[in-house]
């Protein structure tokens, strides 16, 4: 009778603590190119792909009107018009580490003065849109987001610049930890069953945090950098 030893309890003993620590990483934002085949060689064999929760586009609103008051008025009027055009679909956000959604009452954010050109004021903001529908429409969603920004009604001498990359964001990636553990456990059982009788499979690293790579416009590849060690296989499995 084939017997496969699989010490799953030992392998995942650190998961509860890791999940608690993961609560401090409520959101990840991934900017940059999508993962290549060479990048995949550095990731574990078992991973899962999940759709992100939103797209995030950084913008800079710039104004070079002669007076500081004019610059403020024109930038604030542009933000107000963007908020009106955004409706319920888009959000305009302010802040770096902690971003807040602007509305009519909070649109007068602090402006920055260009150190090299004191007659220029600017502010960095973000435009966010939820990821809806099928992942195959991700590139179209990015183009729609960027199109909304390009079509913004700018006031006076105001201009809007966009960064080249549109980021993808995911809330609480640790919520997928058990999906990953389940996939790793299933693979480990299959490996043990194929290699022989009395195999002992040892998994290490399962208490590490989830890591991620961007694989498409709106999808992230999620993985735990675990390792697998197989020992004690006494004989090959019987052929059916």
N, C-alpha and C positions, 0 to 999 in steps of 0.2 A: 504494500500500500504506500503510495507516495505521500510524503509528509513535508510540507514547506513551513519552515519556521520564519515568522515575520514579527519582529519585536516592535510593533507599531506604538505601543504605549510608551516605551522608552524613547522612541524617535520624536514624539511630539510633546514631551513633558514640559517644554518651555513655551508652549503656544499661548497659554493664557496671559502670561506676563507680556509677551510680545504684542498681543492684541491690545492690552491696556496701554502700552507705550505708544502704539500706533495711533491712539486717539489724539495725540498731540500733532500728528501729521494729517490734519483734516482734509487738506486739499493739495494736489500736485498740479503744477502747470508745466507742460512740456513744450518747449520751442525748439525748432531746428528740423533738420532733414530727417527723413524716415529711415528706419533701420535697414542696413544692407545685409547681403548674405554673409559677408565677412564678420559683421557685427553679431550675427546669429551664432557663429561658431564660438563666441565667448559666453553664450547663455546656456543654461541647463537644457537637457533634452525635453523636459516636460514644462510647458508653459500654457497659459491661456490667453485668449485675446478678448478684450472687452471694449465696448464703445465708451468714449468719454462722455462727460455730462454737458460740456459747453465748449464753445470756441471763444478765444479771447484775442482781440486785436489792440495792440498799443498804438496810440496816436499822439501827435504833438500839435497843439493848436498855437499858431504863431501870429503875431500882429506887429507891424512896424509903423503904425500911425505916429504922427509927430508928438502928440502929447500923451502922457501916461493915462490920463482920464479917458481919452478916446480909445486907447488900446484896451483898457479894462472894459469899457462899455461894449466895444465891438466883439471882444472875445466872449463876454458873458451873454451877449445877444445871440451869438453863434451857438453856444452851448444850449441855451434855451430853445432855439429852433431845432437842434438835434434831438432834444428831449421830446419835443412835440411830435417830430417825425418818427421817433422810435416807437411810439405807442406802447403796446404790451409785449412786443417781440424782442426789442433790443434794450439793453441797459447800458447807461453811461456810468463808468466807475471812476472814483478818485482814490489815490493812495497807492503805496507800494506794498508794504508787508501786510497791512490790513486795508482792503479795498471796501469802499462803501458805495452804494448805488446813489447817484444824484437824483434830485427832483427839483422842482421849481424853487423850493425853499432853501436848497443847499447848493445851487448851481454856481454861486459866487465863490469859487475856490480860490485859494491863494495862488497868485501868478508869480512866475520867476522872471527876473531881469537878466538878459544876456550879458555876461561879464565883458565880452568883447565889443558888444554893440548896445550901449545903454538905452538906445531908442527902440529896442525890440523887447517885447514881453512874450512869454510862452508858458504853456502848462502841459504836462503829460497826463493823459487820461487813457482809459481803456473802454472798449466797446465789447459787450458780451452777448452771446446768443446761445440758447439751449440747443443741444444736438438732438434733433428729432428725425424720425424716419430711418430708412435703411442706411447702413454705412457706405454703400456704394454711391450715395448722393453727397458724400462728404466734401468732395472738391467743389461741387456746385454750391454747397452751403457756405464755403469759404468765399467764393466769388460773390455770392449774394451779400454777405457781411461787408466785404470790401466795397461792393457797389453802393451799399447804403451810406458808407462814409464818404465816398467820392461824390455822391449826390447831395451831400449836406448843404443846406442854404447858408453860405458864409456871408457875414456882415462886414461891410467896409473893406479894410485891407487885411482881413483875416485869411490865413491859409491853414490847411490841415495836411500834415505829413503822416504817413503810415510806415511802420517797420516792415521789412521785407517778408518776415515770417508771421503767420497766424498761429498762435499757440492753441493747444488743446488742454482742457482742464478736466480733472476727475476728482470728485468728492469722496473722501474716505476710501482710498484704495484697499485698505485692510479689510473691508467688508467682503473681499473676494478671497481671503486667506483660506477659508474652508473649501472653496471650489478648487483651489490649487492643491491643498493637502489631499483631497479626494482623488484628483487626477494622478498625483505622485504615488499614492497608495495603490491605486489600480495598476499602474505601470509596474510597481515593485512586485506585486503578486504575480503578474504575468511573467516577469523576468525570472522569479524564483521557480515558477511552474515549468518553464522551458529549460532551465539549466540543469535541473536534476533533483534527486531526493535529498531531504534533510537540509536544504539550503537555508542559510541564515543571511538575512538581508539587513544591513545596518545603514540607516539614513542619518546623516548629520547635517546641521545647518538649518533645520526646519523652524527653529525659533528666531531666525533672522527676519528682518523686515522684508516686505515685498519690494521688489525693484521693477523698473519699467523701461520700455523703449517704445518709441512711436513707430507704428507699422503702416499707418495710412493717414488720410486727412483727419479722421475722427476716431481712430482706434489705437489702443495701447496694448502691447504685449506685456503681460504681467508674469513674474517668475520669482521664485525664492532660490537663492544660490546654494542649493543643497548638493551633497555628494552621496553616492551610493557605493557600498562595499558588500560584495557577495562572497561568503566563505562557507566551507563545510559541506559542499555538494558531494555526496558519497557516490552517486551513480547517475548516469543520464536518465531522463524520464523514459518510461516505457513507450515504445512506438505503438500507435493505435492501428 
